[in-house]
Amino acid sequence: MGVEIVKVGPEAVDDLRELWLELHHHHQRVQPGWRYKDDEASWLARRAEYGGWLDGDGFALLAREGDKTVGYALVEVRTDPDDTWVSADRIAHIHSLLVRPEGRGHGVGTSLLDAVDTELAALGVKDVWIDALAANTDAITLYERRGFRPAVLYLARLTT
């Protein structure tokens, strides 16, 4: 698969809607049994977050094959150290990483993470967080191969 990675910033936030909704639907398939927000409410909340995360040194990377986007990553760069662990003053948080089904198993996720690492190295950022749903074992396996290890386990009791 010939994938090109393209960096975009806040000007492209509305272009991420379809990708976010695909990730939102993926979450529902991977971890059923929860009540998920409808697409529009989910996008409005995520769009607002993306706007803030893309401010400053934050960035999004699109994985493109020809004219089709087969994946993306969205990264926030924070300028405050972690409150628990010893870390640098600048920390990256990969808030979203999606590879569409047709791109899975072809190295697209690895290419995106390689490009994230390259961008962060250019910014001098070494410490990185990434989230995964507890049931998303494929993503967790990929992240662990990249040197990530479990740090926090969130448990939820949602009543609404």
C-alpha positions in Angstrom: 0.0 0.0 0.0 1.6 3.4 -1.1 0.6 5.7 1.8 1.5 9.3 2.0 1.4 11.1 5.3 0.3 14.7 5.2 0.5 17.1 8.2 -2.5 19.5 8.7 -3.3 22.0 11.4 -6.4 23.9 12.7 -7.5 25.0 9.2 -8.4 21.3 8.5 -10.5 20.6 11.6 -13.8 20.4 9.7 -12.2 17.9 7.3 -11.7 15.5 10.3 -15.4 15.1 10.9 -15.9 12.0 8.8 -12.7 10.4 10.2 -13.8 11.1 13.8 -17.2 9.6 13.2 -15.6 6.5 11.8 -13.5 6.2 14.9 -16.6 6.9 17.1 -18.4 4.0 15.3 -15.3 1.8 15.7 -15.4 2.4 19.4 -19.0 1.3 19.5 -18.2 -1.9 17.6 -15.1 -2.7 19.7 -16.6 -2.0 23.0 -20.3 -2.6 23.0 -22.6 -2.4 26.0 -22.2 1.3 26.6 -24.4 4.2 25.6 -22.7 6.4 23.1 -23.5 9.9 22.0 -25.2 10.3 18.7 -22.9 11.3 15.8 -23.7 15.1 15.8 -23.3 15.5 19.6 -20.1 13.4 19.5 -18.6 15.5 16.6 -19.5 18.8 18.2 -17.7 17.8 21.4 -14.7 16.4 19.6 -14.5 19.3 17.2 -14.2 21.7 20.1 -11.5 19.6 21.6 -9.6 19.3 18.3 -9.7 23.1 18.0 -7.9 23.5 21.3 -5.5 20.6 20.8 -4.4 21.9 17.4 -3.5 25.2 18.9 0.2 25.8 19.3 2.3 22.8 18.4 -0.6 20.4 18.0 -1.1 18.7 14.7 -3.0 16.2 12.7 -1.6 13.7 10.2 -3.6 12.2 7.4 -2.6 8.9 5.8 -3.6 9.1 2.2 -3.6 6.5 -0.5 -4.2 8.4 -3.8 -7.2 10.7 -3.1 -8.6 8.6 -0.3 -7.7 9.2 3.4 -7.2 5.8 5.0 -6.3 7.0 8.5 -5.3 9.8 10.7 -3.7 10.8 14.0 -4.3 13.9 16.1 -1.7 15.0 18.6 -1.8 17.7 21.3 1.4 19.1 22.6 1.0 20.3 26.2 3.4 22.7 27.9 2.9 21.4 31.4 4.6 18.5 33.0 2.7 15.5 34.2 1.3 15.8 37.8 2.2 12.3 38.8 5.2 11.0 36.8 8.5 12.6 36.2 8.3 14.0 32.7 9.6 16.8 30.5 7.8 20.1 30.5 6.3 19.4 27.1 4.3 16.2 26.7 2.4 14.9 23.6 -0.9 13.3 23.8 -2.1 11.3 20.8 -5.9 11.8 21.2 -7.1 10.1 18.1 -5.6 7.4 15.9 -7.7 5.7 13.2 -6.9 3.3 10.4 -9.9 2.6 8.2 -10.6 -1.2 7.8 -9.1 -1.3 4.3 -5.8 0.0 5.7 -5.5 -2.2 8.7 -2.8 -4.8 8.6 -0.9 -2.9 5.9 1.4 -0.8 8.1 -0.7 2.4 8.0 -0.9 2.6 11.8 2.8 2.1 12.0 3.4 4.8 9.3 1.2 7.2 11.2 3.0 6.6 14.5 6.4 6.9 12.7 5.3 10.3 11.4 4.1 11.3 14.8 7.5 10.4 16.3 9.2 12.4 13.5 7.1 15.5 14.1 7.6 15.3 17.9 11.3 14.8 17.5 11.5 18.0 15.5 9.6 19.8 18.3 12.0 18.3 20.9 9.1 16.3 22.6 9.9 12.9 23.9 7.2 12.0 26.4 4.0 10.8 24.8 0.6 9.5 26.0 -1.9 7.6 24.0 -5.4 6.2 24.9 -7.1 3.1 23.9 -10.5 1.5 24.8 -9.9 -1.4 27.1 -11.5 -3.8 24.6 -9.4 -2.5 21.7 -6.7 -5.2 22.0 -5.4 -4.7 18.5 -4.6 -1.1 19.2 -3.1 -1.9 22.6 -0.8 -4.5 21.0 0.3 -2.0 18.4 1.1 0.7 21.0 2.9 -1.8 23.2 5.1 -2.8 20.3 6.0 0.9 20.0 7.2 1.1 23.6 4.0 2.3 25.3 2.9 0.5 28.4 -0.1 0.7 30.6 0.0 3.7 33.0 -3.6 4.4 34.0 -6.7 2.4 34.0 -10.0 4.3 34.0 -13.1 2.6 35.3 -16.5 4.1 34.7 -19.9 3.9 36.3 -22.2 6.0 34.1 -25.8 6.4 35.2 -27.4 8.5 32.5 
